[in-house]
Amino acid sequence: MTDMRRITIALPDEIDRKILELRKDDRFIRCSYAEIVRQLLERGLAKEADKPAS
């Protein structure tokens, strides 16, 4: 078993479609849906951390 925390979120259809489209991209072709979501969250959080404080 994994030691990662499991959560449930609801995504709008548009975001779901975009994630499914990413699976066709060579960068994500072997990734599960969950792995793509994890990578997107990590990138978004990293970008947010780089923003200067207001």
DRENDO-1510 file (C-alpha; in Angstrom, 1 decimal, always signed):
<recs>
REC; n; res; u; v; w
REC; 1; MET; +0.0; +0.0; +0.0 .
REC; 2; THR; +1.0; +3.6; -0.5 .
REC; 3; ASP; +1.5; +6.0; +2.3 .
REC; 4; MET; +0.1; +8.9; +0.2 .
REC; 5; ARG; -3.0; +10.5; +1.5 .
REC; 6; ARG; -6.1; +9.8; -0.6 .
REC; 7; ILE; -8.6; +12.6; -1.3 .
REC; 8; THR; -11.7; +13.1; -3.4 .
REC; 9; ILE; -12.3; +16.2; -5.4 .
REC; 10; ALA; -14.9; +17.2; -8.0 .
REC; 11; LEU; -13.6; +18.5; -11.3 .
REC; 12; PRO; -15.7; +20.4; -13.9 .
REC; 13; ASP; -16.1; +18.5; -17.2 .
REC; 14; GLU; -13.8; +21.0; -18.9 .
REC; 15; ILE; -10.9; +20.3; -16.6 .
REC; 16; ASP; -11.5; +16.5; -16.9 .
REC; 17; ARG; -11.4; +16.7; -20.7 .
REC; 18; LYS; -8.2; +18.8; -20.6 .
REC; 19; ILE; -6.5; +16.2; -18.3 .
REC; 20; LEU; -7.6; +13.4; -20.6 .
REC; 21; GLU; -6.2; +15.3; -23.6 .
REC; 22; LEU; -2.9; +15.5; -21.8 .
REC; 23; ARG; -2.6; +11.7; -21.8 .
REC; 24; LYS; -2.1; +12.0; -25.6 .
REC; 25; ASP; +1.0; +14.2; -25.0 .
REC; 26; ASP; +4.3; +12.3; -25.1 .
REC; 27; ARG; +5.2; +13.7; -21.6 .
REC; 28; PHE; +2.2; +12.1; -20.0 .
REC; 29; ILE; +1.5; +9.1; -22.3 .
REC; 30; ARG; +2.5; +6.5; -19.6 .
REC; 31; CYS; +1.0; +8.4; -16.7 .
REC; 32; SER; -2.2; +7.5; -14.9 .
REC; 33; TYR; -4.9; +10.1; -14.5 .
REC; 34; ALA; -3.8; +10.6; -10.8 .
REC; 35; GLU; -0.2; +11.0; -11.7 .
REC; 36; ILE; -1.1; +13.8; -14.3 .
REC; 37; VAL; -3.1; +15.6; -11.6 .
REC; 38; ARG; -0.3; +15.3; -9.1 .
REC; 39; GLN; +2.2; +16.7; -11.6 .
REC; 40; LEU; -0.1; +19.6; -12.5 .
REC; 41; LEU; -0.7; +20.4; -8.8 .
REC; 42; GLU; +3.1; +20.3; -8.1 .
REC; 43; ARG; +3.8; +22.7; -11.1 .
REC; 44; GLY; +1.0; +25.1; -10.0 .
REC; 45; LEU; +2.2; +25.1; -6.4 .
REC; 46; ALA; +5.8; +25.7; -7.5 .
REC; 47; LYS; +4.7; +28.6; -9.7 .
REC; 48; GLU; +2.6; +30.1; -6.9 .
REC; 49; ALA; +5.6; +29.8; -4.5 .
REC; 50; ASP; +7.7; +31.8; -7.0 .
REC; 51; LYS; +5.3; +34.7; -7.1 .
REC; 52; PRO; +6.4; +37.8; -5.1 .
REC; 53; ALA; +4.2; +38.4; -2.0 .
REC; 54; SER; +1.7; +41.2; -2.4 .
</recs>
